[in-house]
């Protein structure tokens, strides 16, 4: 069966957005925002819960960092708090993570990546999956891409690779540009799977509705920004019938249990009608709600005419 997953995205895959997606789609694998290992090791349990929400079997925590011992320590701590699936960020090209020697720059340091995976397994008996790119800077040949995956899969127990099918530039392009300007290269990913059929390979980049044909020989697809514009995309893949009023009622009840700021609960609904009738009116209503003191019961009643 093909795995459908929600990509890790800063300021998008918050605990509240993931909760809403889970209500809509019980089977989707959800990734958290990237959390930095050193942060996990130096904050309270309450802060970790605020950052990540409550542990859930179908959710993967994405870790950022480059120090094997520090990352292992963070995974040990998160495992004690109830989390059980973890992913190492080897794909983010932002200046901030580059300066911290993690993200996509790690693809140029495959030995260190292997050390991280092995240290985490030794400390926590957890096998990290990797989120990677097809290339970094001028290192964009298929041989480079293949060589990285081959080294990791040969020297560690890692067998899961989530591939953003674009190279990235560590200098010259910002993160948004790196999501759009480098050309998509699905063929590299298909060819990689042909070479390593025993590995789990999931395709990320440019995936929208009705894109299952792009899976071909792969094991999964990972949906990113399009999920923010269409929260029903995963239930569309599952061909689920939705009772949106009941789903939103349940969402509000569970999202408010940890008492987050109202905007964190309401913002995932902002694009609910994007590309459809009443989109502008609904966005205006959401902005009105964000600046109000009304209860969630009242909010549900107010948005009911727009929910289908």
Secondary structure as UniProt FT lines:
FT   STRAND          3..6
FT   TURN            10..12
FT   HELIX           15..24
FT   TURN            26..27
FT   STRAND          29..36
FT   HELIX           37..40
FT   TURN            41..42
FT   HELIX           45..52
FT   TURN            57..58
FT   STRAND          59..64
FT   HELIX           68..80
FT   TURN            81..82
FT   STRAND          86..90
FT   HELIX           95..99
FT   TURN            100..101
FT   HELIX           104..108
FT   HELIX           110..124
FT   STRAND          129..136
FT   TURN            137..138
FT   HELIX           142..155
FT   STRAND          160..168
FT   HELIX           175..178
FT   TURN            179..180
FT   HELIX           186..195
FT   TURN            197..198
FT   STRAND          200..204
FT   TURN            209..210
FT   HELIX           212..214
FT   TURN            215..217
FT   STRAND          220..223
FT   HELIX           226..229
FT   TURN            231..232
FT   HELIX           233..238
FT   HELIX           244..255
FT   HELIX           256..258
FT   HELIX           262..266
FT   HELIX           267..269
FT   TURN            270..275
FT   TURN            277..278
FT   HELIX           279..290
FT   HELIX           296..303
FT   HELIX           304..306
//
